[in-house]
């Protein structure tokens, strides 16, 4: 792995993900101390990249406009095309993501060109020094005016039914759940027949925060396959979306029939921060 410039921790990640191929098969964890003869193949990134180019780049970082339904990282060793594949194919193997957005969410994502810059930029997110604005199309008419909504959220233990859903305080009595403060600012922009276009500014960064807060308010995001829909429909979505091999996700027609739209109508619309003495603001012109 030294030839590729990978340290031991990075090399182990490749083994864990089944990306180190020896004699035609992924190298197993119990074989990691084995002396390998001849050659091995290392899958650095997916060969089926779509050529997603950054909307901005400089010597330190790049900004990508992630399409909806694209994973941030590969899931398992099978064919799950992800944003990190695109980033490494475009910027090089040392490039990495600074933060994440949901698979279903589209919009702006910041990538650093190496781990040192990623650490520096990541500190800005940890300190709350990055301004983030989203657009969401919610079901119903949310006619509250501009307001800030506060409701603690918790993630569930993995492996339980629908455990990918985050829960809000009071939704489920479980002494093992650890609820954390979550605040989101909402501002209605446009009203349509059965939906409201909202400007959304998260004040904290909890898992699925915007989606859960709107669901708790009674205005779930249009096209959301987890919140504001029947449990059975969510199970179908999860079964079809995350089967490891030979999976076939729901098509646009099925998603529209189950969830009201062919995609989650949530977009990371704006990012703003200061880095190395310079102010940066990035915005998308289109709504969705």
N, C-alpha and C positions, 0 to 999 in steps of 0.2 A: 504493500500500500504506500510505502514511502515514495515510490516512483510517481504516484498520483498526487503526492503532497497531502495525504490524509494522515491524521494522527490516529492513535489507538481507538479513541472514543468514536471518531467519525467512521473508522473502518468497521467497528462493531455494529453501528447503525446499518451499514450496508449489508452485513451478514444477517441481522435481525429481519430486515425487509426482503431477504431472499434475492439480493442483487449481486451476490458473489457466486458465480457459476463455475463449478468444478466437475469435469467429466460429464457435462451436459445436465447437471442437477444443481439446484441451489445448495450452497454449503450450509450445513446445520450447525447450531450453536455448540453441540457437544464435540464438533470437529475443529473448533477454533484454534486449538493448540497443535493440530496435526500438521506435519510437514508435507506440503503439497508439491508433487512432482509435475514437471512440464508447465503448463500455463493455466491460468484462470481467467475468466471473463468477468469484468465488473461493469454493471449497467449504471452508468453515471446519470443519465436522464432519459426520459421517454423519447423514442424515435418518432412518435406520432404527434409531435408538437404542431400547433396550428399557426405558429409564427406570430404570436401576440407581441407586438412591439410596445415599448413604453411610450407614454404620452409626454414624458419629460425625463431627461437623464443628464447627469453631470459626473464629475470624477468620484463623487461620494455615494450617490444613491440614484434610484430611478422610481418613477411613479407609473404603475400599471392600472389600466381600467379592466378589472376582472369581470368576465361574463357571468351571468347567473348560472347556477348548477355546476360550477367548476370547483372541485376540491382545492383547498389551499395546499395540502400535502397528500401524497399517495396514501391510499388506505389498503394495507396488506401488500402482498407481492404480485397481485394480478393487475389487469389492465384498468387502472383508475387514473386517467389523465389528470394532472393537477397544475396549479399555477406555478409551483416551484419548478416543475419541469420546464415551463416556458421561461422562467427567470434565469435558470442556469444555462439553458440553451442560448439565451440572448446575451447575458452578462458574464457568464463563466461559472465554473464549478464552485468558486468561493462565495458567490453571491447568495444572499439569504433574505428571508422575510423579516421585517421589523415588527409587524403586528399581524393580526388575523381578522378576517370577517367570515361570516357563515358561508358555507358552501352555496346556499340558495341565494345569498345576497350578491348583488352586482356592485361595481363601483371602484373607488380609488383605494389602492393598496401601495404601501411604501416598502421598497426593497433596498437593502444596502449591498454595496459591491464587495464587502468582505466582513468578517466577523467583528473586527475592531469597530468599524463604522456602525455595524448593527447594534453593538453594545451601547455606543454613544447615543444613537438615535432612540434606542429602546428606553434609555433613561428618561427621555423627554416624555414618553408615554406613561412611565411609572410615576413621574412627578406631576402628571396632569397638565403638561405644558404643550399639548397638541390639541388644537381645536378640530372637532369632527362634527360634520353636519350630514344628515341623511334626509332622503325623501321617502315617504311611505304613503301608499294608497290604502286607506283603511275602509272596511265595510261600514256603512251607515253614515250619518251626518253628525260629526263631532263638532258641536256648536258651543264650545266652552270659551272661545277666545284663546289667547296665549296663556299657558299655565305650566307649572312645574309639578310633576307627579312623583311622589316618593312611596315606594313599596318594596320592602326587603325581599330578596330572592335567594333560592338555594338550588344547588344541583343535586340530583339523585344518585344513589349508589348504582354503579353499572351492573348490568345483568338482570335487572328487574324489568317488568313489563313497561314499555314506553319510557325507559329510564333516560332517554336523550332529552326529554322535556325538562326544562327548569320549572320550579314551583314558586308561587308567591306566598307570602305569609298568610296563614289562615286557610289556604287551599287544601292542605293535608296535614293531619296531626301525626307527627313523627318526631319523637324526641331526639333522634339521631341526625336530623337535618340541621345544618348550620346556615342560618339565614344571614345574609349580608346586606348592608344598606345599598339601595339602588335608586337613583334619581334620573329622571328624563324630562327634558323641556319639550313641549309640543306647541306648534303654532299652525292653525288651519290656513291653507293658502287658497284652495279652490274647493267648491262643492259641486259634485256631479249628482246624477239622479239617485244613486244608491251608495256612493262612496265619497270620501273626503281625502284630498291631497294634503299631506302634512309636512311641514318642516320639523325635523326632529334633531335635538341636540342632547346626546347622552352625557350626563354629568359624572357617571361612574361607568365601569366597563364589565358588567356581569354577563354571563353566558345567556344569549337570546334576550337580552334586557329589553330592547325596543319591542320585540315581538310579544313577550310576556306582559309587559305593561299595557300595551294596547288591548291584548286579550282580556286582561283583568278589568280594564275600563269598559269592556263590552263592545270594542271596535277592533276586532282582529284584522290583521293585514290580509288583503285580498291575495289569494294564491298560497296561503301558508298551509303546508301539509302537516303541521304539528299542533298548532294552536287555533282554536275556534272551529275545528272540524270534528267529525265523529272519530272515536278511537279506532274503529275498524278500518277506516280510510287511512289513518296514520300508520297503522300496522301494515297495510298493503304497500304504502309508500316505502316504508323502511325495509320490508322484505324484498321489494323489487329494486331498491336503490343500492343496498349494501351487501347483497349476496356476493361472495368473494370471486367466484369463477362462473363465467357464462351468464352473468346477470343481464337483465333487460329492464332498464328503468321505465317508469310510466312515460308514455308519450304525451305530447302536448294536449291532444284531445282528451285523454284520460285525466290528466291533471286539471284541465278546465272543468270537466264534469265533476270531479271530486272536490276541488278546492276553489273553483270560481275563476281561475286564471291559469295560464300555462307556466307561470313562474311566480315566485314570491315577489310581490311588488314593494321591494325595499332596496334602496340604492345608497351607497356611500357617496355623497355628492360633493363634499368639500373637505380638504385637509389644509391646515395652516400651522406653521411652527417656525421657530428660529433655530438656526444651526450655523455654527462657526461665524457668528456675527452678521448673518444675513437672514432676512425674513422671507419666508416662502408661503404662497397661497396657491392652491390648486383646486379648480372647480370644473365640474362637468356641465356642459351647456344643455345637453338633452335631459329630459326628465327621466325617461326609462328607455 
